[in-house]
Amino acid sequence: MEIVLGVGGGIAAYKAALLLRLMTEAGHGVTVVPTANALEFVGTATWEALSGRPVRTGTFEAVDEVNHVRLGRQADLVVVAPATADLLARTAAGMAPDLLGNVLLTATCPVVLAPAMHTEMWHHPATVANVALLRERGVTVVEPAVGRLTGADSGAGRLPEPDEIWELAQAAAADPAARRPRATTSRPGPAAAGAAPGPLAGRTVVITAGGTREALDPVRYLGNRSSGKQGVALARAALAAGARVRFIAGSMSVPVPEGVERAVHVESTAELLTAVLEQAADADVLVMAAAVADFRPAEASESKMKKGDDGSSPVIVLERTEDVLATAVRTRAAGGPMAPLIVGFAAETGDAESSVLEYGRAKLARKGCEMLVVNEVGRDKVFGRDETAVTILFADGSPAVEAAGSKDEAAAAVVGAVVDRLAASAPGSASAR
């Protein structure tokens, strides 16, 4: 495969060198096309040494080869990492002030853009509109990760890890629909015209994923080991079933899946509760897959906590966080706006008093949701891994459903159960009469 790797002018450009190595070690030919600003972060010598090819940035270089058109036409895949807010804006507007801009205008192969910028830039209305326009044209715009940014900043806008970008890029390259000229074709979504409608067509599903973090001080926090992989798998399954998906992301090690209608990033449990009440108010289903912190410091320090010269350690008093799942159920019970079908998740550990499933059944009765997905967690179980085993419990007493294997397989089982519950509650169904 012939790949063009574009590199934008951001501090995350160093990660593109690792991405380049993944591409070349997989046996692909890679031409690196950095912007002039990108060379301020990583120089020409690095790109040429790793790719084994000359590096050019200007439209008037290698004019005899018609380089500004040739590269885009010959490429089987174009990946840009990092893609800055400025680069996204210029690409959406069809501007070509340099060689990379010309490549993006002439390429008819799949194009993958991996943004990296400060959170305020990513959430700016102009960037949001540019990303939506690019996706409408068939460009794969990767959702940025949440984490440490330049300086002391932390939030959405971090460039995903190179192996994650490479995995998404390979998937785009293998998608036949992505190979059509972008001037005339948009990438079809889950409910594309002409496709058979899925069982969740016309439904809105809200999915929470990842872990919440509770601040101890400006540097430290209480958190958990959640990677967000199960929530991402659930979103993919719901999209494949034809649903409109709103995705609420806490701290995650994987990008938000492409194709969601709306992505909301949160950090604390309080922020998660606010997002759930807003996003699920007019939804059909709420799936609470996020790993929510049960406790937070009663008081967060305004400055970094220091070690005492006398060898003493600070005493941290904890208080309970908001119960997001129970609040959603109570909101609905009180007549407030909330999804009619609520699915909870219980990451449990058994002990001498009760088993994982016994704790799960007790939680289902206590929370009042319609379904509860239970799994056993631990240092080497579930969190961060690609495989899982779940048991789906139902408040109406229906037989439990078990699923084991990949997180995608578990997600398919959960979404299948959701489809069954919605069908059973539909007007005219046997159980609804």
CORMOCOR-V657097 format. One record per pair of residues at least 6 apart in sequence whose C-alpha atoms are under 8 Angstrom apart, sorted by the first residue. I is the first residue (numbers start at 0). J is the second residue. Records with the same first field share a line. If there is no record, write none. Layout:
# CORMOCOR-V657097
I = J ; J
This chain:
# CORMOCOR-V657097
0 = 27 ; 28 ; 74 ; 75 ; 76
1 = 27 ; 28 ; 29 ; 73 ; 74 ; 75 ; 76
2 = 27 ; 28 ; 29 ; 30 ; 74 ; 75 ; 76 ; 77 ; 78
3 = 29 ; 30 ; 31 ; 32 ; 70 ; 71 ; 74 ; 76 ; 77 ; 78
4 = 19 ; 29 ; 30 ; 31 ; 32 ; 33 ; 77 ; 78 ; 79 ; 80
5 = 31 ; 32 ; 33 ; 34 ; 77 ; 78 ; 79 ; 80 ; 99
6 = 12 ; 15 ; 31 ; 32 ; 33 ; 34 ; 37 ; 79 ; 80 ; 81 ; 82
7 = 33 ; 34 ; 36 ; 37 ; 79 ; 80 ; 81 ; 82 ; 83 ; 86
8 = 33 ; 34 ; 35 ; 36 ; 37 ; 38 ; 39 ; 40 ; 81 ; 82 ; 83
9 = 36 ; 37 ; 40 ; 81 ; 82 ; 83 ; 115 ; 116
10 = 40 ; 149
11 = 81 ; 115 ; 158
12 = 37 ; 40 ; 41 ; 80 ; 81
13 = 40 ; 41
14 = 160 ; 161
15 = 80 ; 81 ; 161
16 = 45 ; 46 ; 49
17 = 161
18 = 161 ; 162 ; 164 ; 165
19 = 29 ; 49 ; 50
20 = 49 ; 50
21 = 161 ; 162 ; 165
22 = 28 ; 29 ; 165
23 = 29 ; 50
28 = 50
29 = 50 ; 52
30 = 50 ; 52 ; 53 ; 54
31 = 46 ; 47 ; 50 ; 52 ; 54 ; 55
32 = 54 ; 55 ; 56 ; 98 ; 99
33 = 54 ; 55 ; 56 ; 99
34 = 56 ; 97 ; 98 ; 99
35 = 56
43 = 54
46 = 54
47 = 53 ; 54
55 = 98
56 = 97 ; 98 ; 99
57 = 97 ; 98
58 = 66 ; 67 ; 97 ; 98 ; 101
60 = 66
67 = 98 ; 101 ; 102
68 = 101 ; 102 ; 105
70 = 102 ; 106
71 = 101 ; 102 ; 103 ; 104 ; 105 ; 106 ; 107
72 = 105 ; 106 ; 107
73 = 106
74 = 106 ; 108
75 = 108 ; 109 ; 172
76 = 108 ; 109 ; 110 ; 111 ; 168 ; 172
77 = 103 ; 106 ; 108 ; 109 ; 110 ; 111
78 = 110 ; 111 ; 112 ; 113 ; 168
79 = 111 ; 112 ; 113
80 = 112 ; 113 ; 114 ; 115 ; 158
81 = 112 ; 113 ; 114 ; 115 ; 158
82 = 112 ; 113 ; 114 ; 115
83 = 114 ; 115 ; 116
84 = 114 ; 115 ; 116 ; 120 ; 121 ; 126
87 = 114 ; 126 ; 129 ; 130
88 = 125 ; 126 ; 129
89 = 95 ; 100
90 = 100 ; 103 ; 104
91 = 129 ; 130 ; 132 ; 133
93 = 100 ; 104
94 = 100
95 = 101 ; 104
103 = 110
106 = 180
107 = 178 ; 179 ; 180 ; 181
108 = 172 ; 177 ; 178 ; 179 ; 180
109 = 138 ; 139 ; 171 ; 172 ; 177 ; 178
110 = 138 ; 139 ; 171
111 = 138 ; 139 ; 140 ; 141 ; 168 ; 171
112 = 138 ; 139 ; 140 ; 141
113 = 140 ; 141 ; 142 ; 143 ; 158 ; 159 ; 164
114 = 140 ; 141 ; 142 ; 143 ; 156 ; 157 ; 158
115 = 143 ; 156 ; 157 ; 158
116 = 148 ; 156 ; 157 ; 158
117 = 148 ; 149 ; 152 ; 154 ; 155 ; 156 ; 157
118 = 153 ; 154 ; 155 ; 156
120 = 126
121 = 127 ; 155 ; 156
130 = 140
133 = 139 ; 140
134 = 140 ; 185 ; 186
135 = 185 ; 186
136 = 181 ; 182 ; 184 ; 185 ; 186
137 = 177 ; 181 ; 184 ; 185 ; 186 ; 187
138 = 177 ; 181 ; 186
139 = 171 ; 257
140 = 257
141 = 164 ; 254 ; 255 ; 256 ; 257
142 = 254 ; 255 ; 256 ; 257
143 = 155 ; 156 ; 157 ; 158 ; 159 ; 254 ; 255
144 = 155 ; 156 ; 157 ; 158 ; 159 ; 251 ; 252 ; 253 ; 254 ; 255
145 = 153 ; 154 ; 155 ; 156 ; 157 ; 250 ; 251 ; 252
146 = 153 ; 154 ; 155 ; 156 ; 157 ; 250
147 = 153 ; 154 ; 157
148 = 154 ; 156 ; 157
155 = 264
159 = 253 ; 254
163 = 253 ; 254
171 = 177
172 = 178
176 = 186 ; 187
177 = 186
188 = 258
189 = 238 ; 239 ; 240 ; 241 ; 242
190 = 196 ; 197 ; 200 ; 241
196 = 240 ; 241
197 = 239 ; 240 ; 241 ; 242
198 = 240 ; 241 ; 418
199 = 237 ; 240 ; 241 ; 242 ; 418
200 = 240 ; 241 ; 242 ; 243
201 = 241 ; 242 ; 243
202 = 241 ; 242 ; 243 ; 282 ; 283 ; 284
203 = 242 ; 243 ; 244 ; 245 ; 282 ; 283 ; 284
204 = 237 ; 242 ; 243 ; 244 ; 245 ; 279 ; 282 ; 283 ; 284 ; 285 ; 286
205 = 244 ; 245 ; 246 ; 247 ; 275 ; 278 ; 279 ; 282 ; 284 ; 285 ; 286
206 = 230 ; 233 ; 234 ; 244 ; 245 ; 246 ; 247 ; 285 ; 286 ; 287 ; 288
207 = 230 ; 246 ; 247 ; 248 ; 249 ; 286 ; 287 ; 288 ; 289
208 = 227 ; 228 ; 229 ; 230 ; 231 ; 246 ; 247 ; 248 ; 249 ; 251 ; 287 ; 288 ; 289 ; 290
209 = 225 ; 226 ; 227 ; 228 ; 230 ; 248 ; 249 ; 250 ; 251 ; 288 ; 289 ; 290
210 = 222 ; 223 ; 224 ; 225 ; 226 ; 227 ; 249 ; 250 ; 251 ; 266 ; 289 ; 290 ; 291 ; 292
211 = 222 ; 223 ; 249 ; 250 ; 265 ; 266 ; 267 ; 268 ; 271 ; 289 ; 290 ; 291 ; 292
212 = 220 ; 221 ; 222 ; 223 ; 250 ; 266 ; 267 ; 268 ; 292
213 = 220 ; 221 ; 222 ; 266 ; 267 ; 268 ; 292 ; 294 ; 295 ; 296
214 = 220 ; 221 ; 295 ; 296 ; 299
215 = 221 ; 295 ; 296 ; 298 ; 299 ; 300
216 = 299 ; 300 ; 301 ; 302 ; 303 ; 304
217 = 300 ; 301 ; 302 ; 303
218 = 303
221 = 292 ; 295
222 = 292
223 = 290 ; 292
224 = 382 ; 383
225 = 250 ; 251 ; 289 ; 290 ; 382 ; 383
226 = 250 ; 251 ; 252 ; 253 ; 382 ; 383
227 = 248 ; 249 ; 250 ; 251 ; 252 ; 253 ; 289 ; 383
228 = 251 ; 252 ; 253 ; 383 ; 385 ; 406
229 = 288 ; 406 ; 407 ; 410
230 = 288 ; 289
231 = 255 ; 256
232 = 406 ; 407 ; 410
233 = 407 ; 410 ; 411 ; 413 ; 414
234 = 244 ; 246 ; 256 ; 259
235 = 256
236 = 407 ; 410 ; 411 ; 414
237 = 243 ; 244 ; 414
238 = 244 ; 258 ; 259
243 = 259 ; 260
244 = 259 ; 260 ; 261
245 = 259 ; 260 ; 261 ; 262 ; 263 ; 278
246 = 255 ; 259 ; 260 ; 261 ; 262 ; 263
247 = 262 ; 263 ; 264 ; 265 ; 271 ; 274 ; 275
248 = 255 ; 262 ; 263 ; 264 ; 265 ; 289
249 = 264 ; 265 ; 266 ; 267 ; 271 ; 289
250 = 265 ; 266
255 = 262
263 = 274
265 = 271 ; 274
268 = 291 ; 292 ; 320 ; 321 ; 323
269 = 320 ; 321
271 = 323
272 = 321 ; 323
275 = 323 ; 327
276 = 327 ; 337
279 = 285 ; 336 ; 337 ; 338
280 = 336 ; 337 ; 338
281 = 336 ; 337 ; 338
282 = 337 ; 338 ; 339
283 = 338 ; 339 ; 340
284 = 338 ; 339 ; 340 ; 341 ; 342
285 = 338 ; 340 ; 341 ; 342
286 = 341 ; 342 ; 343
287 = 324 ; 341 ; 342 ; 343 ; 344
288 = 343 ; 344
289 = 344
290 = 346
292 = 320
293 = 319 ; 320 ; 321 ; 322
294 = 317 ; 318 ; 319 ; 320
295 = 317 ; 318 ; 319 ; 320
296 = 315 ; 316 ; 317 ; 318
297 = 315 ; 316 ; 317 ; 318
298 = 316
304 = 313
306 = 312
324 = 343 ; 366 ; 368
325 = 366 ; 367 ; 368
327 = 337
328 = 337 ; 341 ; 366 ; 367 ; 368
330 = 336 ; 337
331 = 337 ; 338 ; 339
340 = 368 ; 369 ; 421
341 = 368 ; 369 ; 370
342 = 368 ; 369 ; 370 ; 371 ; 372
343 = 368 ; 370 ; 371 ; 372
344 = 371 ; 372 ; 373
345 = 359 ; 362 ; 371 ; 372 ; 373 ; 374
346 = 373 ; 374 ; 375 ; 376
347 = 355 ; 358 ; 359 ; 373 ; 374 ; 375 ; 376
348 = 354 ; 355 ; 375 ; 376 ; 377
349 = 355 ; 358 ; 375
355 = 373 ; 374 ; 375
356 = 373
359 = 371 ; 373
360 = 392
363 = 369 ; 370 ; 371 ; 392 ; 393 ; 394
364 = 394
367 = 394
368 = 394
369 = 393 ; 394 ; 395
370 = 391 ; 392 ; 393 ; 394
371 = 391 ; 392 ; 393
372 = 389 ; 390 ; 391 ; 392 ; 413
373 = 389 ; 390 ; 391 ; 392
374 = 381 ; 387 ; 388 ; 389 ; 390
375 = 381 ; 388 ; 389
376 = 382
380 = 387
381 = 387 ; 388
385 = 405 ; 406
386 = 403 ; 404 ; 405 ; 406
387 = 403 ; 404 ; 405 ; 406 ; 409
388 = 401 ; 402 ; 403 ; 404 ; 409
389 = 401 ; 402 ; 403 ; 409
390 = 399 ; 400 ; 401 ; 402
391 = 399 ; 400 ; 401 ; 413
392 = 398 ; 399 ; 400
393 = 399
400 = 412
402 = 408 ; 409 ; 412
403 = 409
422 = 428
423 = 429 ; 430 ; 431
424 = 430 ; 431
425 = 431
426 = 432
